[in-house]
Amino acid sequence: MLRYDRARFAAYGLTSAVNGIALLIFAFDASFHLGSKLGMWAAIALGLGALAWAGRCAMRRGRDLGWSAPMIAIAFPLSLFLMPLGLLLIGFLCFGLPQPKAERFGLAPPAAGASRLWLGALFGVLAPWALLAPFALAS
């Protein structure tokens, strides 16, 4: 599947982006308060991994909107550094309607089951924090 619909992007991409930013904020706080720097580096790695996953989801959603992968590969990291632009891009990815020219990336994805979709998103949000818990509790 090369395309994501709105529900898949909201469940996987949006939650990953918010979780990645939260992990990086935790890493910044951990750099001042944790006795071990290992927890800080683990939070940075998990946060960057979550942002990379969000970028992958943004590319798949962008294909549904008819954008090319290079255009999204430039727009997504740039929007993370320019936050108002990032909010506009994320809003467009969440609420934009699929374009007819997106058919070149494959057929539209089948409708996803809501419970399976959101349980997968919940696991994606909680798993990095569960991996980070031993580092935070050790200090």
N, CA, C and O atoms as CSV, one atom per row, in Angstrom:
chain,resi,resn,atom,element,x,y,z
A,1,MET,N,N,0.851,-1.170,0.000
A,1,MET,CA,C,0.000,0.000,0.000
A,1,MET,C,C,0.899,1.236,0.000
A,1,MET,O,O,1.713,1.432,0.902
A,2,LEU,N,N,0.735,2.050,-1.015
A,2,LEU,CA,C,1.568,3.233,-1.152
A,2,LEU,C,C,0.876,4.506,-0.693
A,2,LEU,O,O,1.510,5.558,-0.621
A,3,ARG,N,N,-0.416,4.430,-0.380
A,3,ARG,CA,C,-1.174,5.616,-0.011
A,3,ARG,C,C,-1.842,5.419,1.340
A,3,ARG,O,O,-2.206,4.303,1.709
A,4,TYR,N,N,-2.002,6.525,2.082
A,4,TYR,CA,C,-2.758,6.516,3.336
A,4,TYR,C,C,-3.959,7.430,3.181
A,4,TYR,O,O,-3.856,8.510,2.597
A,5,ASP,N,N,-5.088,7.000,3.701
A,5,ASP,CA,C,-6.235,7.881,3.745
A,5,ASP,C,C,-6.151,8.752,4.999
A,5,ASP,O,O,-5.188,8.660,5.762
A,6,ARG,N,N,-7.157,9.591,5.206
A,6,ARG,CA,C,-7.118,10.515,6.350
A,6,ARG,C,C,-7.062,9.785,7.683
A,6,ARG,O,O,-6.315,10.181,8.578
A,7,ALA,N,N,-7.844,8.729,7.821
A,7,ALA,CA,C,-7.883,8.010,9.102
A,7,ALA,C,C,-6.537,7.373,9.425
A,7,ALA,O,O,-6.084,7.438,10.568
A,8,ARG,N,N,-5.899,6.764,8.444
A,8,ARG,CA,C,-4.595,6.147,8.693
A,8,ARG,C,C,-3.542,7.205,9.030
A,8,ARG,O,O,-2.709,6.993,9.911
A,9,PHE,N,N,-3.579,8.344,8.332
A,9,PHE,CA,C,-2.601,9.384,8.644
A,9,PHE,C,C,-2.823,9.930,10.046
A,9,PHE,O,O,-1.860,10.153,10.779
A,10,ALA,N,N,-4.073,10.149,10.429
A,10,ALA,CA,C,-4.342,10.657,11.776
A,10,ALA,C,C,-3.914,9.650,12.837
A,10,ALA,O,O,-3.358,10.026,13.869
A,11,ALA,N,N,-4.176,8.365,12.580
A,11,ALA,CA,C,-3.851,7.343,13.585
A,11,ALA,C,C,-2.357,7.099,13.687
A,11,ALA,O,O,-1.830,6.973,14.792
A,12,TYR,N,N,-1.663,7.028,12.556
A,12,TYR,CA,C,-0.252,6.669,12.585
A,12,TYR,C,C,0.676,7.876,12.472
A,12,TYR,O,O,1.626,7.991,13.246
A,13,GLY,N,N,0.421,8.766,11.535
A,13,GLY,CA,C,1.325,9.881,11.302
A,13,GLY,C,C,1.218,10.984,12.328
A,13,GLY,O,O,2.226,11.447,12.861
A,14,LEU,N,N,-0.010,11.409,12.607
A,14,LEU,CA,C,-0.203,12.521,13.546
A,14,LEU,C,C,0.203,12.128,14.961
A,14,LEU,O,O,0.863,12.898,15.659
A,15,THR,N,N,-0.195,10.920,15.385
A,15,THR,CA,C,0.182,10.491,16.731
A,15,THR,C,C,1.696,10.289,16.835
A,15,THR,O,O,2.278,10.554,17.887
A,16,SER,N,N,2.336,9.825,15.766
A,16,SER,CA,C,3.795,9.649,15.790
A,16,SER,C,C,4.510,10.987,15.862
A,16,SER,O,O,5.508,11.118,16.570
A,17,ALA,N,N,4.015,11.979,15.139
A,17,ALA,CA,C,4.646,13.298,15.164
A,17,ALA,C,C,4.545,13.922,16.552
A,17,ALA,O,O,5.524,14.461,17.068
A,18,VAL,N,N,3.372,13.848,17.150
A,18,VAL,CA,C,3.192,14.407,18.500
A,18,VAL,C,C,4.038,13.637,19.506
A,18,VAL,O,O,4.653,14.234,20.390
A,19,ASN,N,N,4.070,12.314,19.374
A,19,ASN,CA,C,4.860,11.492,20.287
A,19,ASN,C,C,6.361,11.762,20.121
A,19,ASN,O,O,7.095,11.807,21.108
A,20,GLY,N,N,6.814,11.939,18.886
A,20,GLY,CA,C,8.226,12.237,18.649
A,20,GLY,C,C,8.639,13.561,19.261
A,20,GLY,O,O,9.715,13.666,19.850
A,21,ILE,N,N,7.792,14.576,19.126
A,21,ILE,CA,C,8.092,15.877,19.730
A,21,ILE,C,C,8.085,15.769,21.248
A,21,ILE,O,O,8.931,16.362,21.917
A,22,ALA,N,N,7.124,15.007,21.801
A,22,ALA,CA,C,7.091,14.817,23.257
A,22,ALA,C,C,8.335,14.084,23.749
A,22,ALA,O,O,8.862,14.416,24.810
A,23,LEU,N,N,8.809,13.104,23.005
A,23,LEU,CA,C,10.026,12.385,23.397
A,23,LEU,C,C,11.248,13.296,23.346
A,23,LEU,O,O,12.126,13.199,24.204
A,24,LEU,N,N,11.314,14.176,22.357
A,24,LEU,CA,C,12.445,15.107,22.287
A,24,LEU,C,C,12.393,16.137,23.408
A,24,LEU,O,O,13.432,16.545,23.926
A,25,ILE,N,N,11.187,16.561,23.785
A,25,ILE,CA,C,11.058,17.470,24.942
A,25,ILE,C,C,11.478,16.749,26.216
A,25,ILE,O,O,12.146,17.333,27.069
A,26,PHE,N,N,11.089,15.477,26.349
A,26,PHE,CA,C,11.522,14.693,27.501
A,26,PHE,C,C,13.046,14.560,27.529
A,26,PHE,O,O,13.660,14.638,28.593
A,27,ALA,N,N,13.650,14.361,26.361
A,27,ALA,CA,C,15.114,14.247,26.298
A,27,ALA,C,C,15.775,15.540,26.734
A,27,ALA,O,O,16.792,15.514,27.427
A,28,PHE,N,N,15.207,16.674,26.335
A,28,PHE,CA,C,15.750,17.966,26.773
A,28,PHE,C,C,15.647,18.105,28.279
A,28,PHE,O,O,16.593,18.552,28.928
A,29,ASP,N,N,14.502,17.723,28.843
A,29,ASP,CA,C,14.336,17.782,30.293
A,29,ASP,C,C,15.253,16.776,30.991
A,29,ASP,O,O,15.806,17.066,32.052
A,30,ALA,N,N,15.410,15.601,30.396
A,30,ALA,CA,C,16.259,14.571,30.989
A,30,ALA,C,C,17.721,14.993,31.001
A,30,ALA,O,O,18.483,14.557,31.864
A,31,SER,N,N,18.118,15.831,30.058
A,31,SER,CA,C,19.513,16.271,30.041
A,31,SER,C,C,19.849,17.092,31.275
A,31,SER,O,O,21.018,17.194,31.647
A,32,PHE,N,N,18.846,17.680,31.916
A,32,PHE,CA,C,19.080,18.474,33.121
A,32,PHE,C,C,18.808,17.702,34.407
A,32,PHE,O,O,19.427,17.981,35.433
A,33,HIS,N,N,17.879,16.721,34.366
A,33,HIS,CA,C,17.434,16.107,35.606
A,33,HIS,C,C,17.858,14.664,35.816
A,33,HIS,O,O,17.984,14.233,36.962
A,34,LEU,N,N,18.078,13.913,34.772
A,34,LEU,CA,C,18.473,12.514,34.958
A,34,LEU,C,C,19.958,12.437,35.301
A,34,LEU,O,O,20.773,13.184,34.760
A,35,GLY,N,N,20.292,11.531,36.198
A,35,GLY,CA,C,21.690,11.353,36.537
A,35,GLY,C,C,22.470,10.694,35.408
A,35,GLY,O,O,23.656,10.970,35.226
A,36,SER,N,N,21.821,9.840,34.663
A,36,SER,CA,C,22.460,9.124,33.572
A,36,SER,C,C,22.101,9.781,32.246
A,36,SER,O,O,20.940,10.106,31.996
A,37,LYS,N,N,23.091,9.968,31.418
A,37,LYS,CA,C,22.851,10.537,30.092
A,37,LYS,C,C,22.318,9.486,29.129
A,37,LYS,O,O,21.885,9.826,28.028
A,38,LEU,N,N,22.342,8.209,29.524
A,38,LEU,CA,C,21.849,7.147,28.670
A,38,LEU,C,C,20.349,7.305,28.397
A,38,LEU,O,O,19.894,7.051,27.282
A,39,GLY,N,N,19.582,7.723,29.407
A,39,GLY,CA,C,18.153,7.961,29.228
A,39,GLY,C,C,17.891,9.085,28.244
A,39,GLY,O,O,16.950,9.024,27.453
A,40,MET,N,N,18.736,10.120,28.297
A,40,MET,CA,C,18.578,11.233,27.364
A,40,MET,C,C,18.815,10.763,25.932
A,40,MET,O,O,18.041,11.094,25.033
A,41,TRP,N,N,19.887,9.989,25.715
A,41,TRP,CA,C,20.193,9.523,24.369
A,41,TRP,C,C,19.148,8.535,23.874
A,41,TRP,O,O,18.829,8.516,22.685
A,42,ALA,N,N,18.614,7.719,24.766
A,42,ALA,CA,C,17.546,6.794,24.377
A,42,ALA,C,C,16.295,7.566,23.957
A,42,ALA,O,O,15.644,7.204,22.977
A,43,ALA,N,N,15.954,8.630,24.695
A,43,ALA,CA,C,14.785,9.444,24.347
A,43,ALA,C,C,14.997,10.156,23.015
A,43,ALA,O,O,14.064,10.280,22.222
A,44,ILE,N,N,16.220,10.626,22.765
A,44,ILE,CA,C,16.508,11.286,21.482
A,44,ILE,C,C,16.359,10.279,20.335
A,44,ILE,O,O,15.758,10.594,19.307
A,45,ALA,N,N,16.901,9.080,20.509
A,45,ALA,CA,C,16.803,8.067,19.453
A,45,ALA,C,C,15.352,7.679,19.193
A,45,ALA,O,O,14.939,7.561,18.039
A,46,LEU,N,N,14.574,7.478,20.259
A,46,LEU,CA,C,13.168,7.116,20.087
A,46,LEU,C,C,12.373,8.267,19.478
A,46,LEU,O,O,11.491,8.038,18.651
A,47,GLY,N,N,12.676,9.502,19.877
A,47,GLY,CA,C,11.977,10.658,19.317
A,47,GLY,C,C,12.271,10.841,17.839
A,47,GLY,O,O,11.365,11.121,17.054
A,48,LEU,N,N,13.529,10.684,17.454
A,48,LEU,CA,C,13.868,10.799,16.040
A,48,LEU,C,C,13.270,9.654,15.223
A,48,LEU,O,O,12.876,9.840,14.072
A,49,GLY,N,N,13.207,8.473,15.832
A,49,GLY,CA,C,12.555,7.346,15.156
A,49,GLY,C,C,11.070,7.605,14.946
A,49,GLY,O,O,10.529,7.289,13.887
A,50,ALA,N,N,10.408,8.178,15.949
A,50,ALA,CA,C,8.981,8.502,15.807
A,50,ALA,C,C,8.769,9.569,14.745
A,50,ALA,O,O,7.797,9.505,13.992
A,51,LEU,N,N,9.666,10.552,14.675
A,51,LEU,CA,C,9.540,11.579,13.642
A,51,LEU,C,C,9.819,11.007,12.250
A,51,LEU,O,O,9.205,11.431,11.270
A,52,ALA,N,N,10.740,10.048,12.161
A,52,ALA,CA,C,10.985,9.397,10.869
A,52,ALA,C,C,9.751,8.610,10.429
A,52,ALA,O,O,9.397,8.622,9.250
A,53,TRP,N,N,9.099,7.932,11.362
A,53,TRP,CA,C,7.867,7.211,11.038
A,53,TRP,C,C,6.772,8.193,10.603
A,53,TRP,O,O,6.026,7.916,9.663
A,54,ALA,N,N,6.678,9.332,11.282
A,54,ALA,CA,C,5.691,10.340,10.894
A,54,ALA,C,C,5.984,10.873,9.490
A,54,ALA,O,O,5.059,11.150,8.727
A,55,GLY,N,N,7.263,11.016,9.149
A,55,GLY,CA,C,7.630,11.440,7.802
A,55,GLY,C,C,7.221,10.412,6.760
A,55,GLY,O,O,6.766,10.772,5.674
A,56,ARG,N,N,7.379,9.148,7.081
A,56,ARG,CA,C,6.941,8.080,6.177
A,56,ARG,C,C,5.431,8.135,5.986
A,56,ARG,O,O,4.937,7.986,4.868
A,57,CYS,N,N,4.706,8.348,7.063
A,57,CYS,CA,C,3.248,8.455,6.964
A,57,CYS,C,C,2.845,9.693,6.168
A,57,CYS,O,O,1.864,9.662,5.425
A,58,ALA,N,N,3.598,10.786,6.321
A,58,ALA,CA,C,3.305,12.002,5.557
A,58,ALA,C,C,3.530,11.761,4.072
A,58,ALA,O,O,2.776,12.271,3.243
A,59,MET,N,N,4.555,10.994,3.723
A,59,MET,CA,C,4.780,10.678,2.305
A,59,MET,C,C,3.635,9.857,1.739
A,59,MET,O,O,3.181,10.104,0.622
A,60,ARG,N,N,3.172,8.890,2.500
A,60,ARG,CA,C,2.066,8.067,2.008
A,60,ARG,C,C,0.776,8.877,1.900
A,60,ARG,O,O,0.003,8.684,0.961
A,61,ARG,N,N,0.539,9.769,2.841
A,61,ARG,CA,C,-0.657,10.613,2.760
A,61,ARG,C,C,-0.515,11.627,1.624
A,61,ARG,O,O,-1.495,11.944,0.950
A,62,GLY,N,N,0.676,12.125,1.415
A,62,GLY,CA,C,0.909,13.055,0.320
A,62,GLY,C,C,0.659,12.408,-1.029
A,62,GLY,O,O,0.185,13.065,-1.956
A,63,ARG,N,N,0.971,11.132,-1.147
A,63,ARG,CA,C,0.675,10.415,-2.395
A,63,ARG,C,C,-0.826,10.359,-2.641
A,63,ARG,O,O,-1.272,10.417,-3.787
A,64,ASP,N,N,-1.608,10.245,-1.569
A,64,ASP,CA,C,-3.061,10.235,-1.708
A,64,ASP,C,C,-3.574,11.601,-2.160
A,64,ASP,O,O,-4.635,11.698,-2.777
A,65,LEU,N,N,-2.821,12.648,-1.853
A,65,LEU,CA,C,-3.199,14.001,-2.264
A,65,LEU,C,C,-2.614,14.384,-3.611
A,65,LEU,O,O,-2.872,15.477,-4.115
A,66,GLY,N,N,-1.824,13.483,-4.202
A,66,GLY,CA,C,-1.254,13.734,-5.516
A,66,GLY,C,C,0.111,14.395,-5.498
A,66,GLY,O,O,0.586,14.844,-6.541
A,67,TRP,N,N,0.750,14.465,-4.349
A,67,TRP,CA,C,2.081,15.071,-4.251
A,67,TRP,C,C,3.132,14.016,-4.554
A,67,TRP,O,O,2.903,12.821,-4.371
A,68,SER,N,N,4.281,14.471,-5.019
A,68,SER,CA,C,5.382,13.548,-5.250
A,68,SER,C,C,6.181,13.368,-3.951
A,68,SER,O,O,6.135,14.218,-3.061
A,69,ALA,N,N,6.903,12.263,-3.857
A,69,ALA,CA,C,7.698,11.989,-2.655
A,69,ALA,C,C,8.796,13.020,-2.432
A,69,ALA,O,O,9.017,13.402,-1.283
A,70,PRO,N,N,9.508,13.498,-3.472
A,70,PRO,CA,C,10.524,14.524,-3.216
A,70,PRO,C,C,9.944,15.824,-2.662
A,70,PRO,O,O,10.580,16.489,-1.844
A,71,MET,N,N,8.747,16.185,-3.103
A,71,MET,CA,C,8.140,17.409,-2.592
A,71,MET,C,C,7.836,17.272,-1.094
A,71,MET,O,O,8.043,18.214,-0.329
A,72,ILE,N,N,7.352,16.111,-0.686
A,72,ILE,CA,C,7.056,15.895,0.728
A,72,ILE,C,C,8.347,15.732,1.518
A,72,ILE,O,O,8.432,16.170,2.665
A,73,ALA,N,N,9.351,15.104,0.915
A,73,ALA,CA,C,10.637,14.931,1.605
A,73,ALA,C,C,11.278,16.276,1.914
A,73,ALA,O,O,12.046,16.384,2.870
A,74,ILE,N,N,10.982,17.289,1.137
A,74,ILE,CA,C,11.491,18.638,1.416
A,74,ILE,C,C,10.560,19.367,2.377
A,74,ILE,O,O,11.028,20.043,3.294
A,75,ALA,N,N,9.247,19.240,2.182
A,75,ALA,CA,C,8.280,20.009,2.965
A,75,ALA,C,C,8.178,19.540,4.414
A,75,ALA,O,O,8.040,20.370,5.312
A,76,PHE,N,N,8.243,18.227,4.669
A,76,PHE,CA,C,8.024,17.734,6.033
A,76,PHE,C,C,9.138,18.156,6.993
A,76,PHE,O,O,8.823,18.712,8.045
A,77,PRO,N,N,10.427,17.925,6.695
A,77,PRO,CA,C,11.455,18.383,7.647
A,77,PRO,C,C,11.494,19.913,7.775
A,77,PRO,O,O,11.732,20.444,8.860
A,78,LEU,N,N,11.261,20.609,6.670
A,78,LEU,CA,C,11.245,22.065,6.726
A,78,LEU,C,C,10.118,22.566,7.627
A,78,LEU,O,O,10.284,23.539,8.363
A,79,SER,N,N,8.978,21.895,7.562
A,79,SER,CA,C,7.846,22.323,8.378
A,79,SER,C,C,8.070,22.031,9.863
A,79,SER,O,O,7.480,22.696,10.715
A,80,LEU,N,N,8.910,21.052,10.181
A,80,LEU,CA,C,9.201,20.792,11.592
A,80,LEU,C,C,10.028,21.923,12.204
A,80,LEU,O,O,9.918,22.202,13.398
A,81,PHE,N,N,10.855,22.570,11.384
A,81,PHE,CA,C,11.661,23.672,11.887
A,81,PHE,C,C,10.886,24.983,11.901
A,81,PHE,O,O,11.176,25.859,12.715
A,82,LEU,N,N,9.925,25.129,11.031
A,82,LEU,CA,C,9.091,26.327,10.962
A,82,LEU,C,C,7.695,25.941,11.443
A,82,LEU,O,O,6.823,25.623,10.635
A,83,MET,N,N,7.485,25.967,12.744
A,83,MET,CA,C,6.290,25.385,13.332
A,83,MET,C,C,4.960,25.892,12.767
A,83,MET,O,O,4.083,25.059,12.538
A,84,PRO,N,N,4.740,27.176,12.526
A,84,PRO,CA,C,3.446,27.558,11.946
A,84,PRO,C,C,3.218,26.899,10.586
A,84,PRO,O,O,2.097,26.501,10.271
A,85,LEU,N,N,4.268,26.784,9.786
A,85,LEU,CA,C,4.159,26.097,8.505
A,85,LEU,C,C,3.889,24.614,8.736
A,85,LEU,O,O,3.144,23.990,7.981
A,86,GLY,N,N,4.489,24.059,9.769
A,86,GLY,CA,C,4.265,22.654,10.098
A,86,GLY,C,C,2.822,22.385,10.472
A,86,GLY,O,O,2.260,21.363,10.078
A,87,LEU,N,N,2.217,23.287,11.228
A,87,LEU,CA,C,0.817,23.107,11.593
A,87,LEU,C,C,-0.088,23.178,10.365
A,87,LEU,O,O,-1.065,22.436,10.261
A,88,LEU,N,N,0.245,24.075,9.435
A,88,LEU,CA,C,-0.534,24.151,8.200
A,88,LEU,C,C,-0.381,22.879,7.365
A,88,LEU,O,O,-1.359,22.366,6.821
A,89,LEU,N,N,0.834,22.379,7.269
A,89,LEU,CA,C,1.073,21.162,6.491
A,89,LEU,C,C,0.363,19.975,7.124
A,89,LEU,O,O,-0.270,19.189,6.419
A,90,ILE,N,N,0.456,19.834,8.432
A,90,ILE,CA,C,-0.192,18.712,9.106
A,90,ILE,C,C,-1.708,18.831,8.986
A,90,ILE,O,O,-2.400,17.831,8.795
A,91,GLY,N,N,-2.223,20.059,9.100
A,91,GLY,CA,C,-3.662,20.257,8.910
A,91,GLY,C,C,-4.104,19.896,7.511
A,91,GLY,O,O,-5.157,19.284,7.330
A,92,PHE,N,N,-3.310,20.268,6.511
A,92,PHE,CA,C,-3.653,19.915,5.131
A,92,PHE,C,C,-3.589,18.414,4.915
A,92,PHE,O,O,-4.438,17.847,4.227
A,93,LEU,N,N,-2.585,17.765,5.501
A,93,LEU,CA,C,-2.480,16.307,5.358
A,93,LEU,C,C,-3.644,15.597,6.045
A,93,LEU,O,O,-4.100,14.553,5.581
A,94,CYS,N,N,-4.120,16.165,7.149
A,94,CYS,CA,C,-5.233,15.539,7.868
A,94,CYS,C,C,-6.564,15.726,7.157
A,94,CYS,O,O,-7.376,14.802,7.105
A,95,PHE,N,N,-6.795,16.916,6.608
A,95,PHE,CA,C,-8.126,17.239,6.111
A,95,PHE,C,C,-8.226,17.382,4.595
A,95,PHE,O,O,-9.322,17.592,4.075
A,96,GLY,N,N,-7.109,17.272,3.873
A,96,GLY,CA,C,-7.152,17.402,2.421
A,96,GLY,C,C,-7.895,16.252,1.769
A,96,GLY,O,O,-7.840,15.114,2.236
A,97,LEU,N,N,-8.586,16.562,0.687
A,97,LEU,CA,C,-9.326,15.532,-0.045
A,97,LEU,C,C,-8.409,14.853,-1.051
A,97,LEU,O,O,-7.545,15.507,-1.635
A,98,PRO,N,N,-8.581,13.548,-1.264
A,98,PRO,CA,C,-7.760,12.847,-2.250
A,98,PRO,C,C,-7.956,13.445,-3.645
A,98,PRO,O,O,-9.047,13.896,-3.996
A,99,GLN,N,N,-6.901,13.438,-4.412
A,99,GLN,CA,C,-6.945,14.011,-5.754
A,99,GLN,C,C,-7.032,12.897,-6.794
A,99,GLN,O,O,-6.508,11.805,-6.579
A,100,PRO,N,N,-7.688,13.169,-7.914
A,100,PRO,CA,C,-7.788,12.139,-8.958
A,100,PRO,C,C,-6.436,11.750,-9.544
A,100,PRO,O,O,-6.254,10.607,-9.961
A,101,LYS,N,N,-5.485,12.684,-9.583
A,101,LYS,CA,C,-4.180,12.354,-10.154
A,101,LYS,C,C,-3.357,11.443,-9.244
A,101,LYS,O,O,-2.274,11.002,-9.628
A,102,ALA,N,N,-3.861,11.159,-8.043
A,102,ALA,CA,C,-3.146,10.273,-7.115
A,102,ALA,C,C,-3.237,8.816,-7.536
A,102,ALA,O,O,-2.545,7.977,-6.960
A,103,GLU,N,N,-4.053,8.490,-8.505
A,103,GLU,CA,C,-4.205,7.110,-8.946
A,103,GLU,C,C,-2.906,6.531,-9.494
A,103,GLU,O,O,-2.757,5.311,-9.557
A,104,ARG,N,N,-1.970,7.376,-9.889
A,104,ARG,CA,C,-0.704,6.853,-10.410
A,104,ARG,C,C,0.115,6.172,-9.313
A,104,ARG,O,O,1.052,5.432,-9.613
A,105,PHE,N,N,-0.231,6.414,-8.039
A,105,PHE,CA,C,0.460,5.778,-6.918
A,105,PHE,C,C,-0.249,4.511,-6.459
A,105,PHE,O,O,0.133,3.919,-5.450
A,106,GLY,N,N,-1.263,4.096,-7.179
A,106,GLY,CA,C,-1.988,2.890,-6.812
A,106,GLY,C,C,-3.422,3.201,-6.448
A,106,GLY,O,O,-3.826,4.362,-6.375
A,107,LEU,N,N,-4.172,2.162,-6.224
A,107,LEU,CA,C,-5.573,2.330,-5.879
A,107,LEU,C,C,-5.707,2.913,-4.480
A,107,LEU,O,O,-4.797,2.813,-3.657
A,108,ALA,N,N,-6.841,3.514,-4.234
A,108,ALA,CA,C,-7.110,4.054,-2.906
A,108,ALA,C,C,-7.112,2.913,-1.891
A,108,ALA,O,O,-7.573,1.814,-2.199
A,109,PRO,N,N,-6.605,3.159,-0.692
A,109,PRO,CA,C,-6.566,2.081,0.298
A,109,PRO,C,C,-7.973,1.683,0.737
A,109,PRO,O,O,-8.873,2.522,0.771
A,110,PRO,N,N,-8.166,0.412,1.071
A,110,PRO,CA,C,-9.486,-0.005,1.553
A,110,PRO,C,C,-9.760,0.625,2.916
A,110,PRO,O,O,-8.840,1.013,3.637
A,111,ALA,N,N,-11.017,0.714,3.243
A,111,ALA,CA,C,-11.395,1.293,4.534
A,111,ALA,C,C,-10.810,0.444,5.662
A,111,ALA,O,O,-10.856,-0.786,5.627
A,112,ALA,N,N,-10.271,1.120,6.642
A,112,ALA,CA,C,-9.638,0.427,7.767
A,112,ALA,C,C,-10.646,0.251,8.892
A,112,ALA,O,O,-11.510,1.102,9.109
A,113,GLY,N,N,-10.526,-0.858,9.599
A,113,GLY,CA,C,-11.348,-1.057,10.783
A,113,GLY,C,C,-10.901,-0.108,11.884
A,113,GLY,O,O,-9.714,-0.042,12.205
A,114,ALA,N,N,-11.829,0.615,12.456
A,114,ALA,CA,C,-11.483,1.652,13.421
A,114,ALA,C,C,-10.787,1.081,14.659
A,114,ALA,O,O,-9.820,1.667,15.146
A,115,SER,N,N,-11.259,-0.038,15.163
A,115,SER,CA,C,-10.662,-0.571,16.387
A,115,SER,C,C,-9.230,-1.040,16.133
A,115,SER,O,O,-8.342,-0.780,16.945
A,116,ARG,N,N,-9.000,-1.721,15.025
A,116,ARG,CA,C,-7.650,-2.192,14.711
A,116,ARG,C,C,-6.709,-1.019,14.454
A,116,ARG,O,O,-5.552,-1.029,14.874
A,117,LEU,N,N,-7.222,-0.016,13.761
A,117,LEU,CA,C,-6.425,1.153,13.422
A,117,LEU,C,C,-5.986,1.904,14.674
A,117,LEU,O,O,-4.809,2.233,14.825
A,118,TRP,N,N,-6.924,2.172,15.563
A,118,TRP,CA,C,-6.588,2.958,16.749
A,118,TRP,C,C,-5.861,2.140,17.812
A,118,TRP,O,O,-5.116,2.709,18.610
A,119,LEU,N,N,-6.055,0.832,17.848
A,119,LEU,CA,C,-5.245,0.011,18.758
A,119,LEU,C,C,-3.794,-0.008,18.302
A,119,LEU,O,O,-2.883,0.021,19.130
A,120,GLY,N,N,-3.570,-0.056,16.987
A,120,GLY,CA,C,-2.208,0.030,16.461
A,120,GLY,C,C,-1.571,1.373,16.770
A,120,GLY,O,O,-0.384,1.446,17.087
A,121,ALA,N,N,-2.359,2.435,16.679
A,121,ALA,CA,C,-1.846,3.764,17.006
A,121,ALA,C,C,-1.518,3.877,18.491
A,121,ALA,O,O,-0.505,4.465,18.867
A,122,LEU,N,N,-2.383,3.309,19.332
A,122,LEU,CA,C,-2.129,3.339,20.778
A,122,LEU,C,C,-0.853,2.577,21.120
A,122,LEU,O,O,-0.068,3.022,21.957
A,123,PHE,N,N,-0.645,1.439,20.481
A,123,PHE,CA,C,0.591,0.686,20.690
A,123,PHE,C,C,1.797,1.513,20.233
A,123,PHE,O,O,2.822,1.538,20.913
A,124,GLY,N,N,1.680,2.183,19.093
A,124,GLY,CA,C,2.775,3.010,18.594
A,124,GLY,C,C,3.102,4.176,19.494
A,124,GLY,O,O,4.248,4.623,19.533
A,125,VAL,N,N,2.123,4.678,20.218
A,125,VAL,CA,C,2.368,5.782,21.146
A,125,VAL,C,C,2.986,5.264,22.442
A,125,VAL,O,O,3.909,5.882,22.974
A,126,LEU,N,N,2.496,4.153,22.950
A,126,LEU,CA,C,2.948,3.663,24.261
A,126,LEU,C,C,4.256,2.882,24.208
A,126,LEU,O,O,4.996,2.869,25.192
A,127,ALA,N,N,4.557,2.240,23.102
A,127,ALA,CA,C,5.757,1.400,23.020
A,127,ALA,C,C,7.059,2.170,23.258
A,127,ALA,O,O,7.900,1.677,24.009
A,128,PRO,N,N,7.275,3.353,22.662
A,128,PRO,CA,C,8.528,4.060,22.949
A,128,PRO,C,C,8.663,4.459,24.419
A,128,PRO,O,O,9.763,4.429,24.972
A,129,TRP,N,N,7.561,4.828,25.045
A,129,TRP,CA,C,7.627,5.201,26.460
A,129,TRP,C,C,7.898,3.986,27.332
A,129,TRP,O,O,8.571,4.098,28.357
A,130,ALA,N,N,7.384,2.829,26.937
A,130,ALA,CA,C,7.669,1.594,27.691
A,130,ALA,C,C,9.141,1.216,27.541
A,130,ALA,O,O,9.750,0.721,28.490
A,131,LEU,N,N,9.719,1.444,26.360
A,131,LEU,CA,C,11.142,1.177,26.186
A,131,LEU,C,C,12.007,2.180,26.961
A,131,LEU,O,O,13.126,1.865,27.365
A,132,LEU,N,N,11.489,3.353,27.155
A,132,LEU,CA,C,12.245,4.399,27.844
A,132,LEU,C,C,12.118,4.302,29.371
A,132,LEU,O,O,12.955,4.846,30.092
A,133,ALA,N,N,11.091,3.622,29.865
A,133,ALA,CA,C,10.821,3.557,31.302
A,133,ALA,C,C,11.995,3.031,32.137
A,133,ALA,O,O,12.273,3.606,33.189
A,134,PRO,N,N,12.694,1.974,31.726
A,134,PRO,CA,C,13.815,1.515,32.550
A,134,PRO,C,C,14.904,2.565,32.742
A,134,PRO,O,O,15.529,2.628,33.801
A,135,PHE,N,N,15.131,3.391,31.721
A,135,PHE,CA,C,16.158,4.445,31.836
A,135,PHE,C,C,15.698,5.543,32.788
A,135,PHE,O,O,16.496,6.070,33.563
A,136,ALA,N,N,14.421,5.886,32.734
A,136,ALA,CA,C,13.917,6.952,33.608
A,136,ALA,C,C,13.812,6.489,35.043
A,136,ALA,O,O,14.049,7.273,35.962
A,137,LEU,N,N,13.461,5.224,35.259
A,137,LEU,CA,C,13.334,4.715,36.619
A,137,LEU,C,C,14.675,4.427,37.268
A,137,LEU,O,O,14.774,4.395,38.495
A,138,ALA,N,N,15.700,4.218,36.468
A,138,ALA,CA,C,17.023,3.879,37.000
A,138,ALA,C,C,17.695,5.080,37.661
A,138,ALA,O,O,18.564,4.906,38.515
A,139,SER,N,N,17.313,6.271,37.284
A,139,SER,CA,C,17.995,7.445,37.867
A,139,SER,C,C,17.318,7.960,39.098
A,139,SER,O,O,17.776,8.935,39.692
